[in-house]
């Protein structure tokens, strides 16, 4: 009996070893080096940031302790679980990392770019970050605070931007909050187009939120639910109480055209959204501005309306957006509305929405009956409070 047990254990250990070897081989093929088997260890993509720690500090930007010379994990020699420690969490993308601006303590994002690969990103970013465009109320393009040229590499630079988070976290509470979000997106893309810039990748992950007004406690940039020091969950207000600002980010494949070029032609560049109808049919050059309209419309369709029209609803209560979004995602680019037309039609939609509708709760399809009951009770308590305090149904209005 003991022999058979040992044999099964040996077979199991052998199978696990083979699986681990296969994983390491795959990692070598994909990343160029094996994965670390030490929980919380510095990854290959992070080592570059460790090497830049002192230079960035001298430049005025402080990385978190994880990247400091001689870093010792805070859980080492303790009974703490590594995953519950602030300094164990790694960035989702190796070329983007958070930092603190030492002059005023503001949290920022550093993005490493290769200038030869994305030759217009700095130029377009600076365009929207320079007066008079920078202070225009319709400008919802992420501001560039600084551009740092990487020492010893003329082809690399760091863009310094605000610390942002995904637009959907925390969740939307009311239709008014979603309408507020849509309005910023529509005004923001119209503004971009009025500067003769086509974004060319304005899909969901490239729309982010400055949640500074929302949060009572600074949140951790790599674990968005936790406080920055990992002392507990980060507390926050609703978007109705503290309206956030949303931004278009990532102008890496964007282009700016001459003012008299109303219909530029560009060969397709595949962004994050692979469903663009005109890219499916041909590799011929096409006008990128209607493609932007599709990207934005499809982002709203996928995240707020339907995965497929009249089949699976993502969030209930936003059906009033269906006609406009359906036109924005038409297969024929020529039939899509311009951003001027989108804004005008959206304003007409808003006129027809009652305060009661705007204050109604956004219901997520994934909520169970118990969760829906819980969120509904909290929502009604807040709703009555907002009405009594005359808090606007559309944030910031």
BELGI-V405251 format. One record per residue. N is the residue number from 1. PHI is phi in whole degrees, 0 to 359 (* if undefined). PSI is psi as a letter, one per 30 degrees, with the letter a starting at -180 (* if undefined). Layout:
N	PHI	PSI
N	PHI	PSI
This chain:
1	*	e
2	297	e
3	297	e
4	296	e
5	296	e
6	295	e
7	296	e
8	296	e
9	296	e
10	296	e
11	295	e
12	295	e
13	296	e
14	295	e
15	295	e
16	296	e
17	295	e
18	295	e
19	297	e
20	294	e
21	297	e
22	296	e
23	296	e
24	294	e
25	296	e
26	297	e
27	298	e
28	296	e
29	293	e
30	276	e
31	254	f
32	89	f
33	201	l
34	288	l
35	285	k
36	287	k
37	263	g
38	266	j
39	303	k
40	78	g
41	291	l
42	296	k
43	277	l
44	300	e
45	292	f
46	276	f
47	299	e
48	301	e
49	294	e
50	299	e
51	292	f
52	265	g
53	303	e
54	292	e
55	299	e
56	296	e
57	297	e
58	294	f
59	280	f
60	114	g
61	231	k
62	254	k
63	279	l
64	294	l
65	306	f
66	306	f
67	258	g
68	284	k
69	303	k
70	73	g
71	303	k
72	244	k
73	307	k
74	294	f
75	270	f
76	293	k
77	78	g
78	236	l
79	263	g
80	291	k
81	279	k
82	305	e
83	291	f
84	263	g
85	253	k
86	303	e
87	274	g
88	263	f
89	268	k
90	257	l
91	290	l
92	291	e
93	235	k
94	294	f
95	265	g
96	230	k
97	212	l
98	274	l
99	204	l
100	244	k
101	283	j
102	292	f
103	292	e
104	221	g
105	77	g
106	285	k
107	279	k
108	228	l
109	244	k
110	251	k
111	239	k
112	275	k
113	235	l
114	257	j
115	296	e
116	289	f
117	277	e
118	233	i
119	291	f
120	253	f
121	295	e
122	293	e
123	300	e
124	289	e
125	300	e
126	291	e
127	304	e
128	281	f
129	256	g
130	243	k
131	295	k
132	273	f
133	292	e
134	302	e
135	261	g
136	293	k
137	297	f
138	268	g
139	274	j
140	240	h
141	263	k
142	302	k
143	286	k
144	259	j
145	285	e
146	199	l
147	234	j
148	250	j
149	282	k
150	289	k
151	301	k
152	81	g
153	214	j
154	291	f
155	265	f
156	242	k
157	213	l
158	250	k
159	268	k
160	257	k
161	225	l
162	296	l
163	282	j
164	242	l
165	221	l
166	305	k
167	295	f
168	262	g
169	237	j
170	286	l
171	292	l
172	288	k
173	258	e
174	234	l
175	298	e
176	299	e
177	294	e
178	291	e
179	300	e
180	300	e
181	295	e
182	301	e
183	299	e
184	296	e
185	297	e
186	294	e
187	296	e
188	293	e
189	288	e
190	300	e
191	297	e
192	300	e
193	294	e
194	293	f
195	270	g
196	64	h
197	248	k
198	258	k
199	291	e
200	77	g
201	201	h
202	274	i
203	261	a
204	311	e
205	296	f
206	265	g
207	242	j
208	228	l
209	234	k
210	273	j
211	265	g
212	306	e
213	294	f
214	288	e
215	266	k
216	287	e
217	251	k
218	302	k
219	269	l
220	282	k
221	292	f
222	250	f
223	225	j
224	294	f
225	276	f
226	260	l
227	293	l
228	300	e
229	267	g
230	63	g
231	274	f
232	158	a
233	289	k
234	287	k
235	270	k
236	208	l
237	271	l
238	278	l
239	292	f
240	291	e
241	285	e
242	230	i
243	297	k
244	272	l
245	242	k
246	252	k
247	224	k
248	278	k
249	239	l
250	61	i
251	262	h
252	297	e
253	245	g
254	285	l
255	220	k
256	247	k
257	241	l
258	297	k
259	299	f
260	268	g
261	263	i
262	278	f
263	222	i
264	293	l
265	240	k
266	226	k
267	290	k
268	302	k
269	241	k
270	283	j
271	269	a
272	288	f
273	268	j
274	267	g
275	256	g
276	303	j
277	302	e
278	292	f
279	281	f
280	287	e
281	270	f
282	200	l
283	261	g
284	292	l
285	295	k
286	215	l
287	287	k
288	284	f
289	291	e
290	298	f
291	295	e
292	301	e
293	301	e
294	297	e
295	307	e
296	291	e
297	297	e
298	290	e
299	299	e
300	293	e
301	301	e
302	288	e
303	266	f
304	232	f
305	243	d
306	226	k
307	287	e
308	212	k
309	309	k
310	65	g
311	242	d
312	236	j
313	270	k
314	279	e
315	225	k
316	274	k
317	108	f
318	245	g
319	298	f
320	297	f
321	273	f
322	303	e
323	300	e
324	294	e
325	296	e
326	299	e
327	289	e
328	293	f
329	251	g
330	302	k
331	297	e
332	275	j
333	302	e
334	296	f
335	275	f
336	286	k
337	290	l
338	284	l
339	292	f
340	299	e
341	291	e
342	298	e
343	296	e
344	297	e
345	293	e
346	295	e
347	298	e
348	292	e
349	299	e
350	299	e
351	299	f
352	268	f
353	267	k
354	283	l
355	300	e
356	298	e
357	294	e
358	295	e
359	274	f
360	290	l
361	281	k
362	280	k
363	258	k
364	273	k
365	295	f
366	278	f
367	291	k
368	285	l
369	299	e
370	293	e
371	297	e
372	296	e
373	295	e
374	296	e
375	296	e
376	295	e
377	295	e
378	296	e
379	299	e
380	295	e
381	298	e
382	294	e
383	301	e
384	297	e
385	298	e
386	297	e
387	295	e
388	298	e
389	274	g
390	58	h
391	283	k
392	301	k
393	291	e
394	258	j
395	310	k
396	79	f
397	279	*
